[in-house]
Amino acid sequence: MNEAKTIEGKLDRREGRAYSINSWCNSIWKRVFDTTLAGILLCVMSPLLIVLALAVKITSKGDILFRQRRPGRAGREFYIMKFRTMVVNEESPGPVLTRADDPRVTWIGRRLRKWKLDELPQLLNVLRGDMSFVGPRPQPTKLWKDPSIQEQASYVLSVRPGITSHATLNFRNEEELLAPLTSEEVEDVYLKTIMPVKLKMELKYLRRASFRSDMDIIFETMLLIVRPREDENELLKQTLPSVEEKRLTSVAENSD
């Protein structure tokens, strides 16, 4: 397929460049590709899906699937689906973001997360039209309400969110590097350090998206799952402040 023409975007004068969205992102051809591939994978992987569903059900109490409302295309919320990897605690659900060694994660949940198998039910989201294979990752609704990201959010939320993206590839192990932080610090650090970098990556994808770039991201995602890169955490390490730096900053802010 030929790369579609780029839609003229709105100029962000602070950075001196335009936010733009390639028409491939919302094209009928991308949707045909998504539904065809999702249908094939659901048929081929149905035995594995059944085994994983039974493993989740047998090893812990609660529903097989985790469903959470997240903003999708045009900001309309949908229920993202994953295999449940945490214990059910309705009285104290905890933070919206997860760290490595989070006590809420079950034994089978850690295995599912390691190999990204908990994401497989999102094939149903793709088939239903809630998501695409490649696109900005859907973040919890609470994170999108931060005033500092509203302009970028309007562009990121103008397309279907994806199962994978450039940001996903570069921040694949963020839970491990967030582990030293307390549950109260995780959300604040994520919003101030990781979220801005992810948004820049998502906006870059939107400008240059094409069938070829989507295939490259899909293949790289599959490759990283089975053969992780040695340097895959370097960008994340550079982005995250040290725990001590974060705590010193919090003390300074609280003392003002």
VENHU-V245610 format. One record per pair of residues at least 4 apart in sequence whose C-alpha atoms are under 6 Angstrom apart, sorted by the first residue. I is the first residue (numbers start at 1). J is the second residue. D is the distance in whole Angstrom. If there is no record, write none. Layout:
i,j,d
I,J,D
I,J,D
This chain:
i,j,d
3,210,5
4,23,6
4,24,6
6,22,4
6,23,6
7,20,6
7,21,6
7,22,6
8,20,6
9,18,6
9,19,5
9,20,4
10,18,5
10,19,5
11,17,6
11,18,4
12,16,6
12,17,6
12,18,6
20,207,5
21,206,5
21,207,5
22,206,6
22,207,5
22,209,6
24,210,6
34,38,6
35,39,6
35,127,5
38,123,6
41,45,6
42,46,6
53,64,6
54,58,6
56,64,6
57,64,6
64,84,6
65,82,6
65,83,5
65,84,5
66,81,6
66,82,5
66,83,6
66,84,5
67,79,6
67,80,5
67,81,5
68,79,5
68,80,5
69,77,6
69,78,5
69,79,4
70,77,5
70,78,6
70,140,5
70,141,5
71,75,5
71,76,5
71,77,4
72,76,5
72,77,6
72,160,6
72,161,6
73,157,5
73,158,5
73,159,5
73,160,5
74,157,6
74,158,5
75,157,6
81,121,6
81,122,5
82,118,5
82,119,5
82,121,5
83,118,5
85,105,6
85,106,6
85,109,4
86,104,5
86,105,4
86,106,5
87,104,5
89,93,6
99,175,4
99,178,6
99,179,5
100,175,5
100,176,5
100,179,5
105,109,6
112,116,6
112,117,5
112,118,5
113,118,6
125,130,5
125,131,6
126,130,6
126,131,5
126,132,5
131,160,5
131,161,5
131,162,5
132,160,6
132,162,5
133,162,5
133,163,5
134,162,4
134,163,6
134,164,5
134,165,6
134,214,6
135,161,5
135,162,4
135,165,6
136,161,5
136,162,5
136,202,6
137,161,5
137,162,5
138,161,5
149,153,6
153,157,6
164,168,6
167,171,6
167,198,5
167,201,6
168,172,5
181,185,6
181,186,6
189,193,6
190,194,5
190,195,6
191,195,5
205,209,5
209,213,6
223,227,6
224,228,5
